[in-house]
Amino acid sequence: MRVGSSEHRELFCRTFIDTHAAFEPETLPWPELDGKYLARLRAFPFWSYARSIEQRAGRMVTAFASTIDDPLIREAVAVQGVEETRHGKLMSHVVDRYGIDAQLIPIGDPPALRDDFCIFGFGECTDSFIGFGAFALARARGLFPESLMTIFENVLYEEARHITFFVNWWRYEEARAGRDKPFLRTFDSLRYHIRASIGTATGATEMPAIPTTLDDPELDAIVKSITPVMFLEAALAENRRVMARIDARLLRPAVMPVLANVLLAAIRMLPPRSDLPPKTTAERNGARAPVLSASA
């Protein structure tokens, strides 16, 4: 299948539309939380920011869909707008259901030009990859009950669908415009990733700080035990696991997995730290310590 062909367009649009699941956040099987799980959920400081970002995304993607001439692509982007809007509703439901102190941040009408959709799409590629790693580690370490993690796994799957659809749409558009040369494509992709990261960092610094105190030695020990290598390995493994649910004929986001593998290789080339305990006999003989399973 040639990228930019009508077959490519039909595949990435129809796959995305046909895998859309209709539901309302309040009807999901939300678990009752108390004790340490509720305290942990309330302690995370990102709720205001996450809710405002999702609400803004829903409005921007929906508005962008109305500007698209191609009826099939317009339908697919409109479906993404529905899902982004629903993510905003889901965040609001979590905040209300579990009594989270999250200040409501007013959002204006976001711009809805092609460039804005591209920045948003590449930003989602970065955020989703990071989210995959965080989710895998949280599940493996039992930070929250499995009943709650299952709900958010569905959200991660939707995000995987979003970024896969976006990458295929972008490559389709670039190919149709004659801009799909490998070097130019990579340069533009990195440029959009950087612009998205700058926007995210700027937005995060402008959000009101929410002071949180949490007496949770178990959580503190878990967080301190997570190394950069552990996080990158978990993110890569979870990315493979989630992406395996999507039609193998579709293109996948590549920048974040490639960067993660480069970082892993660079970290492993560093000399061992002098403050680490000495290796055991088995490790000196080449045996590796067990790797945390991101899909556990």
Residue, then its C-alpha position, 0 to 999 in steps of 0.5 A: m500500500r502506497v502512503g498517500s494513495s486512496e487505499h491508504r486514506e480509506l484504511f486509516c480513516r475507516t479503521f479509526i471510525d470503525t474502532h470508535a466505542a460509544f460510551e459516557p464516562e459516568t456509566l463506566p464501572w468506577p470503583e469505590l476508593d478509600g484510604k491510600y488509593l484515594a489519598r494518592l489520587r487526590a495528591f496528583p497535582f495535574w488534574s486542573y491542567a489535564r482537564s483543561i487540556e482535554q477540554r481545549a483539545g475537544r473544541m479545537v479538533t471539532a472545529f478543525a474537522s469542520t474546515i476539512d473538504d475531504p468528507l471521509i477525513r472530515e468524518a474521522v477527525a470529527v470522531q476524534g473530536v468526540e473522543e477528545t471532548r469525552h476525555g475532558k468529561l471523563m477528567s471532570h467526572v474523576v474530579d467530582r466523583y473522588g473529591i479532588d481539589a482541582q481548580l477550574i481553568p477557563i479556556g477560550d476558543p482555541p485556534a483550529l488551523r492545520d498547523d494547530f492540529c499538527i502541533f496538537g497531534f505531535g504533542e499527543c505522540t509525546d504525551s502518550f508515550i510518556g503516559f504509556g510508561a507511567f501507566a505501565l509502572a503504576r500498574a506493575r507496582g500496584l499504585f492503584p486498584e486494577s479496577l481503576m487501571t482498567i478504565f484508564e487503559n481504555v483511555l490509553y488505547e484511545e490515545a494510541r488510536h489518535i496518534t496512529f490516525f494522526v501520523n497516517w493523516w499527516r503522512y498522507e497529506e505530506a505525500r499528496a503535497g510532495r513533501d514526503k521525502p525522508f529528511l524533510r519529513t523527519f525535520d518537520s516532525l522534530r520541529y512540531h515535536i519541539r513546538a508542542s513541547i514548548g507549548t506544554a511546558t509554557g502551559a504547565t508553568e502558567m497553571p496554578a500550583i496546588p499544594t499537596t501533602l501525602d504521608d505515604p512511605e510506600l509510594d515515596a519508596i516506589v517513586k524513588s526506586i524508578t530509574p530512567v532506564m526502568f521508565l524508558e523500558a516500561a514505556l517502550a514495552e507498553n507502547r508495543r503492547v498497546m500498538a499491537r491492538i491496532d491494524a499492523r498495516l498502519l504507520r506508527p509514531a516513530v520519533m519517541p520510540v527512536l529517541a527512547n532507544v537512543l537514550l537507553a543506549a547512551i545510558r548503558m554506555l555510561p560508566p557504572r556509578s561508584d556509589l552503587p552496591p557491588k555486583t553479585t557473582a551472577e551479575r559479574n558472569g553476565a546474568r541480568a537482573p529481572v526486568l520489570s514487566a510493563s504489562a504485568 
